[in-house]
Amino acid sequence: MEPTPKINPEQHDVLPLLAAQNRTLDWLNTDDGNPYSLPNTARRTYLNATSVVPLRYRTAVAQHPEIRQWINGLVAEAFAAQKKQPTPAAVVRSGPSLLILGSVGIGKTYQGYGALREMAITGVIAEWTVVTAADLYARLQPRFGVDSETEFERHAKAPVLFVDDLGAGGKLSEHTENVNFRLINYRYDHQLPTLITSNLLPKELGARMGDRVASRLVEMCHRINMTGDDKRRRVA
């Protein structure tokens, strides 16, 4: 496993702010999984951010260099914004999105949670909301006693959103197509960072997600195409 690359502060003109976070990256590169070995402030940020990470992915590390570049870009932008308008903490509020494509079992979800975990120790605050596409569709089904519009806004307006397995499950229904468009369109319009995984091929995006969604994803996201074998089957 390659160590997590440290951000070069000279590239972003925020040297005093970025240099401090590199000390916490040394902790992640040991992969000991013990947040209590972090400095106090970094520990609180890490524990708050990773409270949404399932047990299986508690030691996930984003190994793909382009994922790390995405993380570094969001972190640098947050620190730069803090420098222009001083605030108690650097916060991720806007930026580009990331689309990770690849076949089932290749490690897309692992990489996604690895990105969340790595961003959690950079010194910036990133308020993540995490959901699978299937769970999102289920939560937004109209039903008695549930305000589906409030639930939609919780995901659409999340400062940083991780949607796992977008486009899974075959042909879109009118409901899922509507959810996809409203969600992606809102985050596209407001330039909210979104991490999306999908087992669709690049050429299938339009046919399975609809041209309106695919067009926005192409513009708003940096795309990573992962290849390899199904790791779950190999372990089994």
Secondary structure, 3 states (H helix, E strand, C coil): CCCCCCCCHHHCCCHHHHHHHHHHHHHHHHCCCCHHHCCHHHHHHHHHHHHHCCHHHCCCCCCCHHHHHHHHHHHHHHHHHHHHCCCCCEECCCCCEEEEECCCCCCHHHHHHHHHHHHCCCCEECCEEEEEHHHHHHHCCCCCCCCHHHHHHHHHCCCEEEEECCCCCCCCCHHHHHHHHHHHHHHHHCCCCEEEEECCCHHHHHHHHCHHHHHHHHHHEEEEECCCCCHHHHHC
